[in-house]
Amino acid sequence: MTTNKHAAGAAPRSREMWNKVPEVTLYFWVIKILCTTVGETAADLLNANLGLGLTNTSYVMGALLAVALFFQFRARAYVPSLYWLSVVLISVVGTLVSDNLTDNLGVPLETTTWMFALALAVTFVAWYASERSLSIHTIHTRRREAFYWLAILFTFALGTSAGDLAAERLGLGYWVSAVLFAVLIAAVAFARFTLDFHAVWSFWIAYVLTRPLGASLGDYLSQARADGGLGLGTVGTSLLFLAVILGLVVYLTRSKRDVAPLGSDGDSGGRSGFGEHARDRFSLPEDVR
């Protein structure tokens, strides 16, 4: 009887999903920045170079994102290729959401920046009110995953608006904007590593800032020299960064360097990109899980 009870109690546990997102390592941040660059250049490529236009590009990429997220939600564990495909697509869609508001509807960049910041804040409030947690280490329910991807979408849209605001509206240019956002990310890392700044805010602020950093780098590489870029073009820049992303994802799929081991509580305890435990650096502390 004891064996039967144990087996009966173990069955529901075996049907639980593992954590659906990668461990926050250096690979995570590198691929994230590359994805943001592709999001910027690919949106420009489809919109302008291939002549789809902003509206048609939005429809196509929105449909592809819906398909990718369908399979992402169906997966029961973190799959590098599926996860990062979703990030690439959501980076493009986030860019298009911001561009549609500014280019098609004429909403000022100052307004869209504050609007997406508010939307992200509301998402976090609703996420915490529902789950009593904002931990990226415990994305193992459908509802938590839904909140996670909604937050990711708003970070990309917010980063796009903020990056365009700095580079274009404020006239800083692509290269100066890239340096500015890199310095801000370094400041967040310094605050987290040396001043013990709150891990939740550290992670998400850095996540938002990598979007305009990647977008500024993408624009700097792809735009014509007359417009302040290097003139590599959106095709060359997109293919280059996609090739690097593909190589890293293949490596992670084989090495499993970004798959955190599950502890007795089902939480992850892997490493950050700086060789420390994730909870001690750019991850969430125990008191917010």
SULVENHU-V594871 format. One record per helix or strand of 2 or more residues. SS is the DSSP state (2 for helix, 1 for strand). FROM is the first residue (numbers start at 0). TO is the last residue. If there is no record, write none. Layout:
# SULVENHU-V594871
[[SS;FROM;TO] [SS;FROM;TO]]
This chain:
# SULVENHU-V594871
[[2;1;13] [2;25;48] [2;52;73] [2;79;103] [2;108;130] [2;135;137] [2;141;168] [2;173;194] [2;198;221] [2;224;226] [2;232;254] [2;277;279] [2;285;287]]
